[in-house]
């Protein structure tokens, strides 16, 4: 009820491009402040276990390293990602986008995942500007020895949980 998730084969790698979309009851700036790298994100995103800003280029542009919890009873082991992230105005709303970088050493006990070009678009609803349409395009290559069916199950549930977790965080 919080989001709809679609997928199609990615043109970047052998997995899928996921599109997630849902209406969120808040204004675009506040929503994107909760999604972009920073203190809000680690507080509410149940999948993230750590986040470090490794390098800042300007106010809305950075390299971040974050880790995720294991999933599906730890069939999918904890992952580490290093992403370049950029947030900017887009039409009437905001866009926060990123891509993984080959940067630094992989920490022990993690598999280094890779995010192909991805992003979140957040625009106000024309008929109700206090609500926003949040659309995400995600292409995550989890890497490691995983059955594709486990990855597909994890991605769809992770994206729907993302919306419900975000909505709870915005209400506080």
Secondary structure as UniProt FT lines:
FT   STRAND          4..9
FT   STRAND          16..24
FT   HELIX           28..35
FT   HELIX           39..44
FT   TURN            46..47
FT   STRAND          48..58
FT   TURN            59..60
FT   STRAND          61..68
FT   TURN            72..75
FT   STRAND          79..90
FT   TURN            91..92
FT   STRAND          93..100
FT   TURN            108..109
FT   STRAND          111..112
FT   STRAND          114..115
FT   STRAND          118..125
FT   TURN            126..127
FT   STRAND          128..138
FT   STRAND          140..141
FT   HELIX           148..171
//
